[in-house]
C-alpha cells in the first residue's frame, strides 16, 4: 500500500523552528503543527513524532544564517529535503500580504512546496562549503582593506596632502606616508592608526590567499579549478571563488540557465507593444558575479597567450586549451566591437562576463570531478 504524503514547511530561526504540514493533493489540508526549539536535538524529537504517523515526508525550509545542518541530517537519514531561496514568495492576494509572521511563513512553505512553485537552491558539500568560507573570508579582508585605504585617503585629502606618484599603496607610496607629518598630535595618532589598519588588513589578505593556494591542490574540485585558469583573466582566486560558490555548473542544462542564475542577463519591463530592456538583473550569487566582472576587464586588450597564461595551461588537455583560446579570440573582438559602437563600458563588461561563464560551462563539461 502506497504511503500518503505530507509536505513539511520549516521556518527556521536561531532559537525556534515553526512547523507546518500540508497533505498531498489540491484539496489537502494545510495546518500549523507548532513551534520547537532551534537546536538539532529539538528537531530530532519532532522528526520521531512525524515518522510515527507512517506518512511519507517531504521537508522544505529557507536558506538563511542557520546553514544546512537540517538538510544534511535529513538527507543522511534518506529523507527528502529541499532548501529554497529566501524569501519564499507568497503569491496570495489581498490583505494577507500585509501580515507576516513565522506561522504564516511555515504554512506558505508547506503549501508552495506541495504545488512545486518554489525556487530551490544548490546545497554544497561540507568540503565545498569550507572552501567557500575561505574565499569569502578573503573577500571580506579585501573589503576591509579597501575601506581602510579610503579612510586614510580621505583624511589626507581633507588636510591638503597629495601624493604625486603614479601608483598608490606600493613601497614608494608608503615611504611618502612615513615622511608625512600631521598638523596636530591627535591627528598624528589617527594617521598612524589608519596606516596600521591598512597593514593589518593587507597581511590578512595575504594569509588567506596563501591558504587558498595551499588547500586548492587537495580539494576534490581541483581539476576544474585548474581548467578554469586556462581562460584569460581567470586567476586562482577567481576560479576558486566561482567553483566554491557555484559547485559543479554542469548541473545546468545550458549556459543560458547559468547566465540567468548569476543575474548577468538584461532585465525587462514590457507591456503590450512596448519592450523595455534594463540593466542586468543581479539575481543569484553576487560573489561569483563580482569576480566574473573583474575577469571580464582583461578582454579589453588584444588576444594573446602571455607567459603567465601559458604556464597555467601547461599539462592541461588540448581540448580545454582550444576552448580557452576560442573564448579569448571571441571576447576580445566583441569587447572592441561593442566599445566601437559607443556602448557604455559597464554594459560591455557585463556582456563579456556573461559569455565568459558560458565558456567556463563548456570547460566544466570536459573536466570530470570526483563525486
Secondary structure, 3 states (H helix, E strand, C coil): CCCCEEEEEEEECCCEEEEEEEECCCCCCEEEEEEEECCHHHHHHHHHHHHCCCCEEEEEEECCCCCCHHHHHHHHCCCEEEEECCCCCCCCCHHHHHCCCHHHHHHHHHHHHHHCCCCECCCCCHHHHHHHHHHHHHHHHHHHHHHHHHHHHHHHHHCCCCCCCCCCCCHHHHHHHHCCCCCCHHHHHHHHHHHHHHHHHHHHHHHHHHHHHHHHCCCCCHHHHHHHCCCCCCCHHHHHHHHHHHCCHHHCCCHHHHHHHCCCCEEECCECCECCEEEECCCCCHHHHHHHHHHHHHHHCCCCCCHHHHHHHCCCCHHHHHHHHHHHHHHHHHHHHHHHCCCCHHHHHHHHHHHHHHHHHHHHHCCCCCC
